[in-house]
Amino acid sequence: MCVLSFSEVLYDARTLNVVRSFAREGYRVCLLGWGNARAVEVLRRAQVQPFLRPRPALPRVWQQWVLFALWVLVHRRQLHARAYWAADIYGLPVAAHLAHRYRSCLFYDSRELYFALAPLRDRPRTQRILQRIEAHYIRNAHRCIVSGWLDAEELQRRYRLAQPPLVLLNVPPYRVLPRTDRLRQSLRLPSENLVLLYQGAVMRGRGLEHTIQLLCRLPESVLCVLGDGEYRSILQQLAERFNVAQRVHWLGWRPYDELLEWTASADIGLALIEPITRSYELALPNKVFEYCMAGIPTIATDLPALRTLFERYRIGILIPPDFSPEELLRAVRTLRIPEVWQQYHQRCREAAPRLCWEAQHSKLIELLATSSC
């Protein structure tokens, strides 16, 4: 199995889980993507052959994409495999080319609805290009994989695939993590501070503007951000304007294998996804499962996939997608009640064995076992 990913491997939870599952079952696996020496070591420990190089310092994604495609084609003889796994749309065209060249199987992990990406909402031309690329190559895939139930329905409706997409939830491996003080110790925060946590890409439509404004009404709270993105500078200016910049801590990306230890030191996780595109409207983000695994309750917006998850496992509080500052404040204050927080903490512990990668592993292996690769 050859996996092609346009991501930074060390921080890509889904790709790491996939290649480790393949390797655990005895498949010979190689992974081609962006990474450094530390990422190489992580893959080798998992018995995965790394083909990594540092992400090029090019200003445009399309320039990086062209270089990525050329890099794959240069090494195509070393990448001869019985099956190819495109871990995102950027790896799909070259994975399809290799699968055709070597008459191999092609799997496409459509981890987002790439025809409706929120960052491209104001760039319709780029969005149309991605949509056409996906529409052209997705039919070459032996099977399409998605990370949510509603994404599967949407993709099937749009492309009329021969087989419905396989749903692999974007969940972490199972771990029982004790509560930690990692964030408080690292940032030298007083024990009485309420630590609100956001994990993931920093971009528009994630509710971070509202959270920064919330800090004005909760002087004992801080916001910790484990992630980064181009929208960060705008949010920093907003925090300065509201005079709360000293209580917003930008911690950047953390390697996936140590992420949950940071998560377990927060008090409340935030997943305030705004339905600004179809992709966001149907979102089932991995941060929610990571909060759950770490044992901290989540405040999330009441979107269809999240509603199904929360109604079943009751791991947090849902607020309306167009929530008011008062509704967000009320949800935070509810979770500050020790008895209430403990109830949600216990539900997270009970849900974790079912919302973990081990529960997805068998579906992934069955996918290969029942294919004709």
URHU-V310099 format. One record per backbone hydrogen bond with DSSP energy under -1.0 kcal/mol. NH is the residue of the N-H (numbers start at 1). CO is the residue of the C=O. If there is no record, write none. Layout:
# URHU-V310099
NH,CO
NH,CO
This chain:
# URHU-V310099
2,83
3,30
4,85
5,32
9,34
11,8
12,9
13,11
16,12
17,13
18,14
19,15
20,16
21,17
22,18
23,19
24,20
25,21
26,23
27,22
30,1
31,49
32,3
33,51
34,7
35,53
40,36
41,37
42,38
43,39
44,40
45,41
47,44
48,43
49,29
51,31
53,33
58,56
64,60
65,61
66,62
67,63
68,64
69,65
70,66
71,67
72,68
73,69
74,70
75,71
76,73
78,75
84,105
85,2
86,107
87,4
95,91
96,92
97,93
98,94
99,95
100,96
101,97
102,98
104,99
105,82
107,84
108,143
109,86
110,108
110,145
111,109
114,112
116,113
121,118
123,120
127,123
128,124
129,125
130,126
131,127
132,128
133,129
134,130
135,131
136,132
137,133
138,134
140,137
141,138
142,106
143,106
145,108
146,166
152,148
153,149
154,150
155,151
156,152
157,153
158,154
159,155
160,156
166,144
168,146
171,169
180,264
185,181
186,182
187,183
189,184
193,190
194,220
196,222
197,268
198,224
200,226
202,228
211,207
212,208
213,209
214,210
215,211
216,213
217,214
221,218
222,194
223,247
224,196
225,249
226,198
231,202
232,229
235,231
236,232
237,233
238,234
239,235
240,236
241,237
242,238
243,240
244,239
247,244
248,245
249,223
251,225
256,10
258,255
262,259
263,259
264,260
265,262
266,263
267,195
268,195
269,297
270,197
271,299
273,271
274,205
276,274
279,116
281,277
282,278
283,280
288,285
290,286
291,287
292,288
293,289
294,290
295,292
296,291
298,315
299,269
300,317
301,271
302,319
303,301
307,303
308,304
309,305
310,306
311,307
312,308
313,309
314,310
317,298
319,300
323,320
328,324
329,325
330,326
331,327
332,328
333,329
334,330
335,331
337,334
341,337
342,338
343,339
344,340
345,341
346,342
347,343
348,344
349,345
350,346
351,347
352,348
354,351
355,351
357,172
359,356
360,357
361,357
364,360
365,361
366,362
367,363
368,364
369,365
370,366
371,368
